[in-house]
């Protein structure tokens, strides 16, 4: 997997997160307009243990991808994405 993009951490968007090998994605993008504090709060309010695990896995994934994306693999660069806009 080259890129993992999660628009927002609702259950229907992250339900398969436990099946991802976290070493595989080169780039992880998330909606940074959603404050992490809000996601931590949502984790605490999870109705089931499985739901709580989903949010915890999302937050753990976010912690693992903290460095800027190198130009050589950045999907925003035209030489990487084949000039797609």
C-alpha positions, -999 to +999 in steps of 0.1 A: +000+000+000+015+033-010-011+058+004-037+055+031-062+084+033-089+085+060-112+114+056-126+112+091-125+087+119-161+075+119-166+038+125-177+032+089-144+047+076-120+030+099-136-004+105-109-023+085-080-005+102-070-035+123-062-054+090-036-029+079+001-037+082+013-004+096+047-008+081+033-010+046+017+024+039+043+049+027+020+079+033-009+083+058-031+113+053-059+123+077-082+153+080-061+175+103-090+199+107-104+174+132-086+180+165-070+150+180-085+160+213-120+154+198-109+119+186-096+111+221-129+122+235-148+101+210-126+071+220-136+075+257-173+076+247-172+045+225-201+022+232-183-011+229-148-024+235-144-031+198-153+005+189-128+018+214-101-004+199-109+010+164-103+046+177-072+036+196-058+019+164-065+051+144-048+072+170-018+048+171-015+050+133-016+088+135+013+087+160+034+065+137+032+089+108+046+122+121+074+131+096+067+152+065+062+133+033+095+132+013+092+149-021+101+116-038+068+099-027+045+129-021+013+124-041+010+161-045+041+162-067+034+159-104+064+136-111+050+112-085+013+113-095+018+114-133+008+150-136-027+145-121-043+175-106 
